[in-house]
């Protein structure tokens, strides 16, 4: 038994070591970990205002938060190490000089990225739960919809106007259309309540159940839709990431002035992102990262991916 326990522990340690190796492989050399930072409420509010001021000029956060934070933090630590040089960089006249405060501020921007990513994921998880909860009532409503349409098909057999109303109910598809169909059917049921009560196949019960389901379905549909809250959370996450990217670019430009062609430039390398890696930044670190990030070979800068849509995903799309 002791041998089995030791073997299990060894496997666990090896897996953890392998995971850690994947996290840090190819990152800048200046430190073995991310700099710790806690934002005060005032500082967070200040940075959020700066992030919001970016407007639509933001870039998508391509995910891999843990690895991205380690990478950015090491750039920041390298800049603190080299601050005496970097602050003397002769930037163009239309660009402000680099300061030690700006170098230290990158830590705060990295922490803001952590915070806004966590908030976005919390909103997304609530949305995913709402999507799952919608399925049961929606399936039941679809059954009652079918039964009532069968009843009204017969009732409106000689009524062109009635048939037109049924065609409108059948015309759409998807969750939003189902909710609207229920509402439209309930209007018909109210207009033909006496006939429903006499119907022999439980149509009155179907109508009564739809009346119970209708407000529930409407509320669930709102919860599962890409809401303004979700749009704002994702936009702030992307804006926080943009602040990090802009800060890194400034540090990298200064480092290139001082250290181009030297080993020190490895500490300021851009985070490697494979081609076509743009996403909503919703996937956290996978066990198997992309080949470029694993090798440390830069294929592209994530900052090139513009976040211009900011809108809702289509119905049925996987926002995660």
Residue, then its C-alpha position, 0 to 999 in steps of 0.5 A: x500500500x505504501x508503495x502505491x501511495x508513493x507511486x501516485x504521489x510521484x506521478x502527481x509531482x511529475x504532472x505538476x512539474x510538467x505543467x509548470x514547465x509548460x507555463x514558463x517555457x519561452x518566457x523572458x529570463x528576468x524572474x521565475x515568477x509574476x510580481x505580486x500586486x493588489x489594487x486599491x479601489x481608488x487605483x482600480x477605478x483610475x485604471x478602469x477610467x483609463x481603459x474606458x477612454x480607449x473607446x473602440x481602439x482595443x484589442x482582443x485578449x487571446x486567452x492563456x491568462x496565467x502564462x500571459x501574466x507571467x510573461x508581462x510581469x517579467x517584462x515589468x521586472x526587467x524594466x524595473x531592473x533597467x529603469x536607470x537607462x530606460x527613463x533616459x530614452x529620447x522618445x519623439x517630442x510628440x510622445x511623453x518621456x518614460x518614467x519610473x512611475x509608468x514602469x511600476x504602473x505596468x504591475x497595476x495594469x496586469x492586475x487589472x487584467x486579472x480582475x476584469x478577466x475574472x469578472x467576465x468569466x463570472x458573467x459568462x458562467x451565469x450565462x452558460x447556466x441560464x442556457x442549460x436551464x432554458x432547455x427543459x422548459x423550452x422543450x416542454x413548450x415546443x410540445x405544447x406548441x405542436x399540440x395547439x398548432x394541430x388544433x388550430x390547423x383544423x379550426x382554421x381549415x376554412x379561414x385564410x386569415x387564421x391560416x395566415x396567423x398560423x403561418x406567421x407562428x411557424x415562420x421563425x426558428x430558434x429560442x427567441x422565436x419559440x418565446x414569441x410563438x408561445x405569446x402568439x399562441x396564447x392570444x389565439x387560445x384566449x380568442x378561442x377559449x370555449x372551443x379549447x375547453x371542448x377539445x378532447x386531446x388536452x389542448x386546454x391543459x396545454x394552453x394553461x401550461x403555456x401560460x405558466x411557462x411564458x413568463x419563465x421562458x421570457x426571463x430565461x431568454x433574457x438571462x441567456x442572451x449576450x446581455x449589455x452586462x456581458x458586453x461591458x465585462x468583455x469590453x473592459x477585459x479587452x481594454x485592460x489587456x490593451x493597456x498592458x499591450x501598450x505599456x509593453x510596447x513603450x518598454x520594448x521601444x525603450x529597450x530596443x534603443x538601449x539593448x538592441x542586438x544584446x541578450x537583454x532584449x530577450x527579456x522584452x520579447x513580445x508574447x508569442x501568439x500563433x497565427x489565427x489565435x484571436x478569440x474572445x479570450x475565454x479559454x484558459x490555459x490548456x494542457x497542450x498549448x499552441x506550438x509557438x507559445x511552447x517553443x517561445x518562437x514569436x509568430x505574431x503579436x496579439x496586439x495586432x488583433x483588433x476588437x471591433x465587434x463588441x456585439x453579441x454572438x449569434x444564437x447557438x454560438x459558443x461564447x466560451 
